[in-house]
Amino acid sequence: MSSCDALNSPSLSEKTSALGIEHFRTLAKNALLAWNISDAELTLIKHRENAVFKVVTENGDKFAMRIHRLGYHSDAALQSELQWIHALAKSGIELPEVIPTADGRFFVSARANANSSPQQVDLLAWVEGEQLGAVNKELCEDPNAVQAIYRIIGNMAARLHNQASEWQLPEGFQRHAWDAEGLVGEQPFWGPFWALASLTDEQRELLQSARSSVRQALERYGQDPQRYSMIHADFVPENLLLEGNTVRLIDFDDAGFGWHMFEIATALYFIQDAPHYSIARTALIEGYREHRALPERDLETLPMFLAARGFTYLGWVQDRQETETAQKMTPELVTMACKTAAKYLAVASQLKSS
């Protein structure tokens, strides 16, 4: 399993919460009353940070229910995520529809019992289909599959950025930012990656050097609306579902304000050493340009944003070192992040000397 697979794995084996499955099942049943659903078949399909159930009603209607992990998003931030998903759907982006409660709310806070903490719960239309990244398990061995998948990613990312760049944010809209502070500040959104205990002194020095360079580069790059808006922030094949000829984007949990090139870097990060990386990169860019301009001066920032993306994954495991997933992934993620950071510093050095 690649790092990308692990970060997006729907495995039920790892319990990152002390709460058991039956707790979430009871909470789900209580929450469904807000949608006037009193009896339904509940199947847990994911339990890592959020718990996700497949809901099948007596009438055969199907939904996906998300029980959000405590403390990740405020109520205002979750409301904003769901508002954006709703707006994207209205603009023609293919994704699961947000299902409002009987009284029109996008989500509710529900408890399993009187002694438990309330958790945010929302309901989305059920989407059949297979993960795009799973259509061909040996993706890196089939250049035609690579080209087709990454052209689709480019197409969809451009359409999403078009909507986000033009969208008038609703009053009270709040969402985290993958900006300079969120990526390389003193308190990055996914944690201080340089504090990861398993880093050697040499690795830490390399990452700190790259961090300083990235911060300066981001300040020069700026936040022009044509290159910075709301982004999905997890645009990988595993978050695209293929049903017939329709591809739908899922999992907006990490969506926030950020650079469009950070989105592109995310799509490419875990395949940098794949045999057909150049094909994927070219296909993504060509697919993107079919719907939105992508100037060469922006493409030149890709090594910098790849380095920044690597930082975030180290922050992700640094904040989860007690989990089996983080422990398993840390060595590979450290190797990738350091290699990507070194490549970026080499490019930055060449640009300075030219």
C-alpha positions as CSV (number, residue, x, y, z in Angstrom):
1,M,0.0,0.0,0.0
2,S,1.4,3.4,-0.9
3,S,1.3,6.4,1.4
4,C,-1.5,7.8,-0.7
5,D,-3.5,4.6,-0.3
6,A,-3.0,4.7,3.5
7,L,-4.1,8.3,3.8
8,N,-7.3,7.5,2.0
9,S,-7.9,3.9,3.1
10,P,-11.4,3.0,4.1
11,S,-10.1,0.3,6.4
12,L,-12.1,-0.3,9.6
13,S,-9.2,-2.0,11.4
14,E,-7.7,1.0,13.1
15,K,-9.7,2.6,15.9
16,T,-8.5,6.2,16.4
17,S,-11.2,6.8,18.9
18,A,-11.7,5.1,22.2
19,L,-15.4,4.9,21.3
20,G,-16.7,1.6,19.9
21,I,-18.6,0.9,16.7
22,E,-21.9,0.4,18.6
23,H,-21.5,3.9,20.1
24,F,-21.4,5.4,16.5
25,R,-24.3,3.2,15.4
26,T,-26.5,4.4,18.3
27,L,-25.4,8.0,17.5
28,A,-26.3,7.5,13.9
29,K,-29.8,6.2,14.7
30,N,-30.4,9.2,17.0
31,A,-29.2,11.6,14.3
32,L,-31.4,10.1,11.6
33,L,-34.5,11.3,13.4
34,A,-33.6,14.8,12.2
35,W,-34.1,13.5,8.6
36,N,-37.4,11.8,9.7
37,I,-35.8,8.4,9.3
38,S,-36.7,6.2,12.2
39,D,-35.7,2.8,10.8
40,A,-32.8,2.1,8.5
41,E,-30.1,-0.4,7.8
42,L,-26.7,1.0,8.9
43,T,-23.4,-0.4,7.5
44,L,-20.2,1.1,8.7
45,I,-18.0,1.6,5.7
46,K,-15.2,3.7,7.2
47,H,-13.9,4.4,10.7
48,R,-10.6,6.2,11.0
49,E,-11.1,9.8,11.9
50,N,-14.7,10.3,10.7
51,A,-17.1,7.4,11.0
52,V,-19.1,6.9,7.7
53,F,-22.2,4.7,7.5
54,K,-24.2,3.6,4.5
55,V,-27.8,4.2,5.3
56,V,-30.6,2.2,3.5
57,T,-34.1,3.1,4.4
58,E,-37.2,0.9,4.4
59,N,-38.1,2.5,1.0
60,G,-34.7,1.5,-0.4
61,D,-33.3,5.1,-0.4
62,K,-29.5,5.2,0.1
63,F,-27.4,7.8,1.8
64,A,-23.9,8.3,3.2
65,M,-23.9,9.6,6.8
66,R,-20.7,11.2,8.2
67,I,-20.1,11.4,11.9
68,H,-17.3,13.9,12.2
69,R,-14.4,13.5,14.5
70,L,-14.5,15.8,17.6
71,G,-12.7,19.1,17.3
72,Y,-11.5,19.1,13.7
73,H,-14.0,21.6,12.3
74,S,-16.2,24.1,14.1
75,D,-19.9,24.2,13.4
76,A,-19.3,27.3,11.2
77,A,-16.5,25.6,9.3
78,L,-18.6,22.5,8.6
79,Q,-21.6,24.6,7.6
80,S,-19.3,26.4,5.2
81,E,-18.0,23.1,3.7
82,L,-21.5,21.9,3.1
83,Q,-22.5,25.3,1.6
84,W,-19.6,25.0,-0.9
85,I,-20.5,21.4,-1.8
86,H,-24.1,22.6,-2.4
87,A,-22.9,25.5,-4.6
88,L,-20.5,23.3,-6.6
89,A,-23.3,20.9,-7.3
90,K,-25.5,23.8,-8.6
91,S,-22.6,24.8,-10.8
92,G,-22.5,21.4,-12.5
93,I,-19.6,19.8,-10.6
94,E,-20.4,16.1,-10.2
95,L,-20.4,15.2,-6.5
96,P,-22.7,13.8,-3.8
97,E,-25.7,16.0,-3.0
98,V,-26.0,17.4,0.5
99,I,-29.3,16.2,2.0
100,P,-30.9,18.8,4.3
101,T,-32.7,17.8,7.5
102,A,-36.5,17.9,7.7
103,D,-36.2,21.5,8.9
104,G,-33.6,22.6,6.3
105,R,-30.3,22.2,8.2
106,F,-27.2,20.9,6.5
107,F,-26.0,19.0,9.6
108,V,-27.0,18.3,13.2
109,S,-25.2,17.7,16.5
110,A,-26.2,14.4,18.0
111,R,-25.3,12.2,21.0
112,A,-25.2,8.4,21.5
113,N,-26.5,9.0,25.1
114,A,-26.8,11.7,27.7
115,N,-23.3,11.2,29.0
116,S,-21.5,11.3,25.6
117,S,-20.2,14.4,23.8
118,P,-22.2,15.7,20.8
119,Q,-20.8,15.1,17.4
120,Q,-21.5,16.7,14.0
121,V,-23.5,14.6,11.6
122,D,-24.4,15.2,8.0
123,L,-26.1,13.2,5.3
124,L,-25.1,13.0,1.6
125,A,-26.7,11.2,-1.3
126,W,-25.2,7.7,-1.8
127,V,-22.9,7.4,-4.8
128,E,-22.3,4.1,-6.4
129,G,-19.0,3.5,-8.3
130,E,-15.4,2.5,-7.9
131,Q,-12.5,4.7,-6.8
132,L,-10.8,6.0,-10.0
133,G,-7.5,5.0,-8.5
134,A,-8.7,1.5,-8.1
135,V,-10.0,1.0,-11.6
136,N,-6.5,-0.2,-12.6
137,K,-4.7,-1.6,-9.5
138,E,-1.4,-1.5,-11.4
139,L,-1.9,2.1,-12.4
140,C,1.7,2.9,-12.8
141,E,2.2,0.1,-15.3
142,D,-0.5,1.3,-17.8
143,P,0.4,4.6,-19.4
144,N,-3.0,4.9,-21.1
145,A,-4.8,4.5,-17.7
146,V,-2.5,7.1,-16.2
147,Q,-3.1,9.6,-19.0
148,A,-6.9,9.1,-18.9
149,I,-7.1,9.4,-15.1
150,Y,-5.0,12.5,-14.8
151,R,-6.7,14.3,-17.6
152,I,-9.9,13.8,-15.7
153,I,-8.3,15.1,-12.6
154,G,-7.1,18.2,-14.5
155,N,-10.5,18.8,-16.0
156,M,-12.3,18.6,-12.7
157,A,-9.8,20.6,-10.7
158,A,-10.0,23.4,-13.3
159,R,-13.8,23.4,-13.2
160,L,-13.8,23.5,-9.4
161,H,-11.3,26.4,-9.4
162,N,-13.4,28.3,-11.9
163,Q,-16.4,28.1,-9.6
164,A,-14.4,28.9,-6.5
165,S,-12.7,31.9,-8.1
166,E,-16.0,33.4,-9.1
167,W,-18.2,32.4,-6.2
168,Q,-19.5,35.0,-3.7
169,L,-18.8,33.6,-0.3
170,P,-21.9,33.4,1.9
171,E,-22.1,35.6,5.0
172,G,-20.3,34.0,7.9
173,F,-18.3,31.6,5.7
174,Q,-15.4,30.2,7.7
175,R,-12.8,27.6,6.6
176,H,-9.1,26.9,7.4
177,A,-6.4,28.1,5.0
178,W,-3.6,26.2,3.4
179,D,-1.7,29.5,3.2
180,A,1.8,30.4,4.3
181,E,0.9,30.2,8.0
182,G,-1.1,27.0,7.4
183,L,1.7,25.3,5.5
184,V,5.0,26.6,7.0
185,G,4.1,28.9,9.8
186,E,4.7,28.4,13.5
187,Q,1.5,26.4,13.9
188,P,0.8,24.7,10.6
189,F,-2.7,23.4,10.0
190,W,-1.6,19.8,10.2
191,G,1.0,20.2,12.8
192,P,4.7,21.2,13.2
193,F,6.3,18.7,10.8
194,W,9.9,19.7,11.8
195,A,9.1,18.3,15.3
196,L,8.6,14.8,14.2
197,A,10.7,12.7,16.6
198,S,12.0,10.2,14.0
199,L,13.8,12.9,12.0
200,T,17.5,12.8,12.0
201,D,19.4,16.1,12.7
202,E,20.3,16.2,9.0
203,Q,16.7,15.6,7.8
204,R,15.5,18.3,10.2
205,E,18.0,20.8,9.0
206,L,17.1,20.0,5.4
207,L,13.3,20.5,6.1
208,Q,13.9,23.7,8.1
209,S,15.9,25.1,5.2
210,A,13.3,24.2,2.7
211,R,10.6,25.5,5.0
212,S,12.3,28.9,5.2
213,S,12.7,29.0,1.4
214,V,9.1,28.0,0.8
215,R,7.8,30.7,3.1
216,Q,9.7,33.4,1.3
217,A,8.6,32.0,-2.1
218,L,4.9,32.0,-1.0
219,E,5.2,35.6,0.2
220,R,6.5,36.6,-3.2
221,Y,3.9,34.5,-5.0
222,G,0.9,36.3,-3.4
223,Q,-2.8,35.4,-3.2
224,D,-4.2,36.7,-6.4
225,P,-7.8,35.3,-6.8
226,Q,-6.8,33.8,-10.1
227,R,-4.4,31.5,-8.3
228,Y,-5.8,31.3,-4.8
229,S,-9.4,30.4,-3.7
230,M,-11.2,27.6,-2.0
231,I,-9.6,24.2,-3.0
232,H,-10.5,20.6,-2.4
233,A,-7.0,19.9,-1.0
234,D,-7.1,16.2,-1.4
235,F,-7.5,15.8,-5.2
236,V,-6.2,12.2,-5.6
237,P,-7.7,9.3,-7.6
238,E,-9.0,7.7,-4.5
239,N,-11.4,10.6,-4.0
240,L,-12.9,10.3,-7.5
241,L,-15.7,7.7,-8.0
242,L,-16.4,6.3,-11.4
243,E,-19.9,5.2,-12.2
244,G,-20.4,4.4,-15.9
245,N,-19.1,7.5,-17.7
246,T,-19.6,9.8,-14.7
247,V,-16.8,10.8,-12.3
248,R,-17.8,12.3,-9.0
249,L,-15.5,14.1,-6.5
250,I,-15.9,13.1,-2.8
251,D,-14.4,13.9,0.6
252,F,-14.2,17.6,1.2
253,D,-13.1,17.2,4.8
254,D,-9.8,19.0,4.1
255,A,-11.2,21.6,1.8
256,G,-10.1,25.2,2.6
257,F,-8.5,28.3,1.1
258,G,-5.4,27.6,-0.8
259,W,-3.3,27.9,-4.0
260,H,-4.5,26.2,-7.1
261,M,-0.9,24.9,-7.6
262,F,-1.1,23.3,-4.2
263,E,-4.1,21.4,-5.5
264,I,-2.1,20.2,-8.5
265,A,0.8,19.3,-6.3
266,T,-1.5,17.2,-4.2
267,A,-2.7,15.2,-7.2
268,L,0.9,14.5,-8.2
269,Y,2.8,14.1,-5.0
270,F,2.6,10.4,-4.4
271,I,3.4,9.4,-7.9
272,Q,6.6,11.5,-8.4
273,D,8.7,8.4,-8.6
274,A,6.2,6.4,-10.7
275,P,7.4,5.2,-14.2
276,H,4.8,7.3,-16.0
277,Y,4.9,10.4,-13.8
278,S,5.7,12.7,-16.8
279,I,2.6,11.3,-18.6
280,A,0.4,12.0,-15.6
281,R,1.8,15.5,-15.2
282,T,1.3,16.4,-18.8
283,A,-2.2,14.9,-18.9
284,L,-3.2,16.8,-15.8
285,I,-1.9,20.1,-17.1
286,E,-3.5,19.6,-20.5
287,G,-6.8,18.5,-18.9
288,Y,-6.7,21.6,-16.6
289,R,-6.0,23.9,-19.5
290,E,-9.1,22.7,-21.3
291,H,-11.2,24.6,-18.8
292,R,-8.9,27.2,-17.2
293,A,-5.7,29.0,-17.9
294,L,-2.5,27.8,-16.2
295,P,0.4,30.1,-17.1
296,E,3.9,28.8,-17.2
297,R,5.0,31.1,-14.4
298,D,2.5,29.3,-12.1
299,L,3.7,25.9,-13.3
300,E,7.2,26.9,-12.3
301,T,6.1,26.9,-8.7
302,L,5.3,23.1,-8.8
303,P,8.5,22.0,-7.0
304,M,7.9,24.5,-4.2
305,F,4.3,23.3,-3.7
306,L,5.3,19.7,-3.9
307,A,7.7,20.4,-1.0
308,A,5.0,22.1,0.9
309,R,2.6,19.2,0.4
310,G,5.3,16.9,1.7
311,F,5.6,19.0,4.9
312,T,1.9,18.6,5.5
313,Y,2.0,14.8,5.4
314,L,4.8,14.8,8.0
315,G,2.7,17.1,10.2
316,W,-0.2,14.7,9.7
317,V,1.8,11.7,11.1
318,Q,3.5,13.9,13.7
319,D,0.1,14.6,15.3
320,R,-0.9,10.9,15.2
321,Q,2.2,9.1,16.3
322,E,0.1,6.9,18.7
323,T,-1.7,5.3,15.7
324,E,-0.7,2.3,13.8
325,T,-1.2,4.0,10.5
326,A,1.1,6.9,11.3
327,Q,3.8,4.6,12.7
328,K,3.7,2.5,9.5
329,M,3.7,5.4,7.2
330,T,6.2,7.7,8.8
331,P,9.5,6.2,7.3
332,E,8.2,6.4,3.8
333,L,6.7,9.9,4.2
334,V,10.0,11.2,5.7
335,T,12.0,9.8,2.8
336,M,9.6,11.3,0.3
337,A,9.4,14.7,2.0
338,C,13.2,15.0,2.3
339,K,13.7,13.9,-1.3
340,T,11.1,16.4,-2.5
341,A,12.5,19.2,-0.3
342,A,16.0,18.6,-1.6
343,K,14.8,18.7,-5.2
344,Y,13.0,22.0,-4.5
345,L,16.1,23.6,-2.9
346,A,18.2,22.6,-5.9
347,V,15.7,24.2,-8.3
348,A,15.5,27.3,-6.1
349,S,19.3,27.6,-6.0
350,Q,19.5,27.3,-9.8
351,L,17.0,30.1,-10.2
352,K,18.9,32.4,-7.8
353,S,22.1,31.8,-9.7
354,S,20.6,32.3,-13.2
